[in-house]
Amino acid sequence: MCTVVLLRRPGHAWPLVLGANRDEMAARPWRAPGRHWPDRPEVTAGLDELAGGSWLGLNDEGVIAAVMNREGALGPEAGRRSRGELVLEALDHADAAAAARALSALDAAAYRAFNLILADDRGAFWLKGTGGGRVAVAPVPEGVSMIASGELNDRAHPRIAAWLPSFEAAAAPDPAAGGWAAWEEMMAAGPPAGAPARAAMALAGRDGYGTLSGSLIALPAAGTAGPAWRFCAARPGTAPWQDVAL
């Protein structure tokens, strides 16, 4: 049940800010974001060592791709391709709109159910595969949005219900000044009082499953600066955030 938070603000010096926590089985091997693919030297992404794909990446053109399992679709399935391939395929494109068009033509039955977020400094898209039929595409609106294992901004999801209002009200990150504190704190948060455990932004490990890492990425307006990526190589709140070399 990974989670992605997006702040879209067209016209701002930093029009796209994304936060992502990765929830996964602790035994599944992985490597921190880097340029792991010789045939894709323009891609910086986390590496899933088991299947060779990624859960979150950024290319040198400023396109972000993040994939999540949908409810009831954790883990691989015989006869279906790894969803981590979707991130790499998306990052072959120079902008998010082109990536969305290309991946919307895929056969959703080739993968277990997924949510895929594609974004750049101009737009953002949610692609939904339900395990069959076509891949559905919808724009991500301006402002703050959240997605986990269900629908975009679905307040029936405990995590979104608990934390979307907090992200909407919080001070936005200021990447130029290193001002990430409010989002770093929320990405590390447990469940609010009285809420179920799955309402936590960062899941403490249980039965070998939990939040293994966190990311904060900001994209600048075109021609102004380079992107910024902050990465926590463990459950946020238990390890420091560090800058990713881009």
C-alpha positions in Angstrom: 0.0 0.0 0.0 2.5 2.6 -1.2 1.4 6.3 -1.0 2.0 9.2 -3.3 1.3 12.8 -2.4 1.4 15.5 -5.1 1.3 19.3 -5.0 0.6 20.8 -8.4 0.9 24.6 -8.7 1.4 25.8 -12.3 3.2 29.1 -12.6 5.2 28.6 -9.4 9.0 28.4 -9.3 8.5 24.8 -8.2 5.3 23.6 -10.0 5.5 20.0 -8.9 6.3 18.5 -5.5 5.9 14.8 -4.8 6.2 12.7 -1.7 6.2 8.9 -1.9 6.5 6.2 0.8 7.2 2.7 -0.4 5.5 -0.2 1.4 6.9 -3.6 0.6 7.9 -7.0 2.0 11.2 -6.4 3.9 12.8 -9.4 2.4 12.5 -8.1 -1.2 16.0 -6.8 -2.1 16.3 -3.3 -3.4 18.8 -0.5 -4.0 18.5 3.2 -3.3 17.9 5.6 -6.3 20.7 5.8 -8.7 21.6 5.3 -12.4 21.3 1.5 -12.3 20.4 0.8 -16.0 23.3 1.0 -18.5 20.7 1.0 -21.3 18.9 3.9 -19.7 21.6 6.3 -18.6 19.2 9.2 -18.3 17.1 7.5 -15.5 17.6 7.8 -11.8 15.4 5.4 -9.9 15.2 2.9 -7.1 16.1 -0.6 -8.2 14.0 -3.6 -7.4 16.7 -6.3 -7.5 14.2 -9.1 -7.7 12.4 -8.1 -10.9 14.8 -5.4 -12.3 12.3 -2.6 -12.4 11.5 0.3 -10.1 8.8 1.8 -7.9 9.8 5.4 -8.4 12.1 7.2 -10.8 13.0 10.5 -12.5 14.6 11.1 -15.9 16.9 13.9 -17.1 14.0 15.4 -19.0 12.2 16.0 -15.7 9.5 13.2 -15.9 8.6 11.4 -12.6 7.0 7.9 -12.6 5.7 6.1 -9.5 3.8 2.8 -9.4 1.7 1.4 -6.6 -0.2 -1.9 -6.2 -4.0 -1.6 -6.0 -5.9 -3.3 -3.2 -5.6 -7.0 -3.1 -2.7 -7.1 -5.7 0.4 -7.3 -3.6 3.3 -9.2 -5.0 4.1 -10.9 -8.3 1.8 -13.3 -10.2 2.9 -16.1 -12.6 2.2 -15.1 -16.2 2.1 -11.4 -15.6 4.8 -8.8 -16.1 6.4 -6.9 -13.2 4.7 -3.5 -12.6 8.2 -2.1 -12.0 8.7 -2.2 -15.8 6.0 0.5 -16.1 8.2 3.0 -14.4 11.1 2.4 -16.7 8.9 2.4 -19.8 7.4 5.7 -18.7 10.8 7.3 -18.2 11.7 6.5 -21.8 9.5 9.6 -22.7 10.5 13.3 -22.7 7.3 14.5 -21.1 4.5 13.1 -18.9 1.7 13.6 -21.4 3.6 11.5 -24.0 4.3 8.9 -21.4 0.6 8.8 -20.4 -0.5 8.4 -24.1 2.0 5.6 -24.7 1.2 3.6 -21.6 -2.5 4.0 -21.9 -2.3 1.7 -25.0 -0.9 -1.2 -22.9 -2.9 -4.3 -22.2 -3.8 -4.0 -18.6 -4.2 -7.8 -18.3 -0.4 -8.1 -18.7 0.0 -6.8 -15.2 -1.6 -7.2 -11.8 -3.7 -4.2 -10.8 -1.8 -0.9 -10.4 -1.9 2.8 -10.0 0.7 4.8 -11.9 1.5 8.4 -11.4 3.3 10.3 -14.2 4.3 14.0 -13.7 6.5 16.8 -15.0 6.6 20.5 -14.5 3.6 21.0 -16.8 1.1 18.3 -15.9 0.4 15.1 -14.0 -1.6 12.0 -14.8 -3.1 9.0 -13.0 -3.1 5.7 -14.9 -5.2 2.8 -13.5 -4.8 -0.8 -14.5 -7.4 -3.2 -13.0 -5.9 -6.4 -14.2 -7.8 -6.5 -17.5 -9.1 -4.4 -20.3 -7.6 -1.0 -21.1 -5.5 1.3 -18.9 -7.6 4.3 -17.7 -6.0 7.8 -17.7 -7.1 10.8 -15.8 -5.4 14.2 -15.1 -4.3 15.0 -11.6 -5.9 18.3 -10.6 -4.0 21.4 -9.3 -3.4 21.6 -5.6 -2.7 18.7 -3.3 -3.7 15.1 -4.2 -3.1 11.7 -2.6 -3.3 8.1 -3.9 -2.6 4.8 -2.4 -4.1 1.4 -3.2 -7.5 2.8 -4.4 -8.8 5.8 -6.2 -7.2 9.3 -6.4 -8.2 11.4 -3.4 -10.6 8.7 -2.2 -11.4 9.7 1.4 -12.8 6.3 2.1 -9.2 5.1 2.2 -8.0 5.5 5.9 -4.6 7.0 5.0 -6.1 9.6 2.6 -8.9 10.4 5.0 -6.3 10.9 7.8 -3.6 12.9 6.0 -5.0 14.7 2.9 -6.3 17.6 5.0 -3.0 17.9 6.8 -1.0 18.1 3.6 -3.5 20.6 2.2 -3.0 22.8 5.3 0.8 22.3 5.8 3.5 24.7 4.6 4.6 23.7 1.2 8.2 22.6 0.8 10.7 25.2 -0.2 13.3 23.2 -2.1 15.5 26.3 -2.9 15.9 26.9 0.8 16.0 23.3 1.9 12.6 23.7 3.6 11.2 20.2 3.7 10.4 19.9 7.4 6.6 19.8 7.4 6.4 17.2 4.7 9.3 15.1 6.2 7.4 15.1 9.5 4.1 14.0 7.9 5.8 11.3 5.8 7.0 9.8 9.0 3.7 9.9 10.9 1.9 6.9 12.4 -1.8 6.7 12.6 -3.7 9.5 14.2 -5.3 8.7 17.6 -8.3 6.4 17.2 -7.5 5.6 13.5 -6.6 2.1 12.2 -3.0 1.1 11.7 -3.3 1.4 7.9 -4.0 5.1 8.3 -0.3 5.6 9.1 1.8 7.4 6.5 4.7 5.2 7.5 3.8 1.7 8.5 5.8 0.0 11.2 7.0 -3.4 10.1 4.6 -6.2 10.9 4.6 -9.8 9.5 7.6 -8.8 7.3 5.7 -5.9 5.6 6.0 -2.2 6.2 7.3 1.1 4.9 10.9 0.6 3.6 11.8 4.1 2.2 10.5 7.5 1.5 11.1 10.1 -1.2 10.5 13.8 -1.6 11.0 15.2 -5.2 10.5 18.7 -6.5 10.6 19.8 -10.1 11.5 23.4 -11.0 10.0 25.6 -13.7 11.7 25.0 -17.0 15.0 26.6 -17.4 15.4 27.8 -13.8 17.2 25.1 -11.7 17.7 21.4 -11.4 15.3 19.0 -9.7 15.7 18.0 -6.0 15.2 14.5 -4.6 15.4 13.8 -0.9 15.5 10.1 0.1 15.1 8.2 3.3 16.6 4.7 3.0 14.4 3.2 5.8 11.0 3.9 7.3 10.8 7.7 7.5 11.4 8.8 11.1 13.9 6.0 11.7 16.7 7.3 9.4 17.9 10.6 8.0 16.7 12.1 4.8 19.6 12.6 2.3 19.9 14.3 -1.1 20.1 12.0 -4.2 22.8 12.8 -6.7 21.1 13.8 -9.9 
